[in-house]
Amino acid sequence: NWNCSVSGQVVTCKLGTGLVSGASTNITLKAAIGAGVEPQTLRNSANVTGPLPDQGPNPNTDNHDVAVGALADLKIAKSVTPQTAHAGTKVTYTITVHNDGPSVARDVLVVDPLLTGLTLDKITAPSGWTCAEGLTVSCEAASLAPGTGNDVTITVTATIGSGVPAGTNLVNTARVSSPTDPSDSSDDATVHVTARADLTLVKSHDESKDPVLAGRAVTFTLKAHNSGPSDALAPVTIVDTLPPGLSYAGSTGSWDCVAAAATASGQVVTCVLQPTGTTLLAGADAPPLTLTAQVASDLASTVTELTNTAAVSSSTPGDKGTDTDTVPVRFDADLSVVKSHTGNGRIGDQLSFTLEVANDGPSTARNVVVTDDLPDAQKAR
């Protein structure tokens, strides 16, 4: 039958029915220890008074000491976006730290070692947290109060190395610890690595030498580039399909070229980047390939240009780079004639002349006509 009231930190309980001599009664009080209280000994004092004079030997005041310790239960959750990513692209890890309490966690430390193949780009943490960058990401705070409303989110952005092999699973683990929590908490996130290398190709020739004469050679320069994001794995190959009227004459550069037999549809030249097994790194240019082709001397006179297309590829999935180069063509033949005979001519006899017609090219001469103007004293027979 106690009636208790609270004023600040003081609890006052009154027993309206009185307490008879020799009797005793109990009061049960429940007090909440603040989550942020430091470890210490708390002394609680109780005092009893009544309306009558109290001259007995028993004390009216009693103290009780309570040893208070701190205990926090930290939890960490880690996720990654995207979960599947190409080598050479960025991923973002989200780390959430929660304190299940009951106490405030002191000197909270989050550690996230980056795996080989990952390069740190950026860390974002809330106010009150200090982060250090390096091979291991670490973030710390002086305290973390319990409760969902006090959860902390840290984001870590990293780039997957362009040379990380496709099929690799990057398993990255983050841990949280505190002297207030006797056991660490950890969680991991996995990125499944794929690969893509988008290649480009530029094919050109020296246009200052246009048009090219039928029967002469033309030299093409082919430049391949890897736009990434991943490394282009060997074999890095350029296939140049020469149209009818062009034939392979040779190549220079760090490429091994093999020409297939010419057909009615053209001639395929396959060039592989050397040395064998060479990888074209993301963002890198391949050594230029110089390819020389011979324009057919007997090209049809109706042909005014030759169009040549080449493509570059690798064993890594991605776009194949293609480019087309058009060469204007013209014809030029250097004709000559040498006329001769043997012996002296006699009046009334026949005299034979030999006319030797030659073409020093470079083009094939068509519809050739030889005209021989005989003097009045000679008659053609």
Rosetta blueprint (number, residue, H / E / L):
1 N L
2 W E
3 N E
4 C E
5 S E
6 V E
7 S E
8 G L
9 Q L
10 V E
11 V E
12 T E
13 C E
14 K E
15 L E
16 G L
17 T L
18 G L
19 L L
20 V L
21 S L
22 G L
23 A L
24 S L
25 T L
26 N L
27 I L
28 T L
29 L L
30 K L
31 A L
32 A L
33 I L
34 G L
35 A L
36 G L
37 V L
38 E L
39 P L
40 Q E
41 T E
42 L E
43 R E
44 N E
45 S E
46 A E
47 N E
48 V L
49 T L
50 G L
51 P L
52 L L
53 P L
54 D L
55 Q L
56 G L
57 P L
58 N L
59 P L
60 N L
61 T E
62 D E
63 N E
64 H E
65 D E
66 V E
67 A E
68 V E
69 G L
70 A L
71 L L
72 A L
73 D L
74 L E
75 K E
76 I E
77 A E
78 K E
79 S E
80 V E
81 T E
82 P L
83 Q L
84 T E
85 A E
86 H E
87 A L
88 G L
89 T L
90 K E
91 V E
92 T E
93 Y E
94 T E
95 I E
96 T E
97 V E
98 H E
99 N E
100 D L
101 G L
102 P L
103 S L
104 V L
105 A E
106 R E
107 D E
108 V E
109 L E
110 V E
111 V E
112 D E
113 P E
114 L L
115 L L
116 T L
117 G L
118 L E
119 T E
120 L E
121 D E
122 K E
123 I E
124 T E
125 A L
126 P L
127 S L
128 G L
129 W E
130 T E
131 C E
132 A E
133 E L
134 G L
135 L L
136 T E
137 V E
138 S E
139 C E
140 E E
141 A E
142 A E
143 S E
144 L E
145 A L
146 P L
147 G L
148 T H
149 G H
150 N H
151 D L
152 V E
153 T E
154 I E
155 T E
156 V E
157 T E
158 A E
159 T E
160 I E
161 G L
162 S L
163 G L
164 V L
165 P L
166 A L
167 G L
168 T L
169 N E
170 L E
171 V E
172 N E
173 T E
174 A E
175 R E
176 V E
177 S E
178 S E
179 P L
180 T L
181 D E
182 P E
183 S E
184 D E
185 S E
186 S E
187 D E
188 D E
189 A E
190 T E
191 V E
192 H E
193 V E
194 T E
195 A L
196 R L
197 A E
198 D E
199 L E
200 T E
201 L E
202 V E
203 K E
204 S E
205 H E
206 D L
207 E H
208 S H
209 K H
210 D L
211 P L
212 V E
213 L E
214 A L
215 G L
216 R L
217 A E
218 V E
219 T E
220 F E
221 T E
222 L E
223 K E
224 A E
225 H E
226 N E
227 S E
228 G E
229 P E
230 S L
231 D L
232 A E
233 L L
234 A L
235 P L
236 V L
237 T E
238 I E
239 V E
240 D E
241 T E
242 L E
243 P L
244 P L
245 G L
246 L E
247 S E
248 Y E
249 A E
250 G E
251 S E
252 T E
253 G L
254 S L
255 W E
256 D E
257 C E
258 V E
259 A E
260 A L
261 A L
262 A L
263 T E
264 A L
265 S L
266 G E
267 Q E
268 V E
269 V E
270 T E
271 C E
272 V E
273 L E
274 Q L
275 P L
276 T L
277 G L
278 T L
279 T L
280 L E
281 L L
282 A L
283 G L
284 A L
285 D E
286 A L
287 P L
288 P L
289 L E
290 T E
291 L E
292 T E
293 A E
294 Q E
295 V E
296 A L
297 S L
298 D L
299 L L
300 A L
301 S L
302 T L
303 V L
304 T L
305 E E
306 L E
307 T E
308 N E
309 T E
310 A E
311 A E
312 V E
313 S E
314 S L
315 S L
316 T L
317 P L
318 G L
319 D L
320 K L
321 G E
322 T E
323 D E
324 T E
325 D E
326 T E
327 V E
328 P E
329 V E
330 R E
331 F L
332 D L
333 A E
334 D E
335 L E
336 S E
337 V E
338 V E
339 K E
340 S E
341 H E
342 T L
343 G L
344 N L
345 G L
346 R L
347 I L
348 G L
349 D L
350 Q L
351 L L
352 S L
353 F E
354 T E
355 L E
356 E E
357 V E
358 A E
359 N E
360 D E
361 G E
362 P E
363 S L
364 T L
365 A L
366 R L
367 N L
368 V L
369 V L
370 V L
371 T L
372 D L
373 D L
374 L L
375 P L
376 D L
377 A L
378 Q L
379 K L
380 A L
381 R L
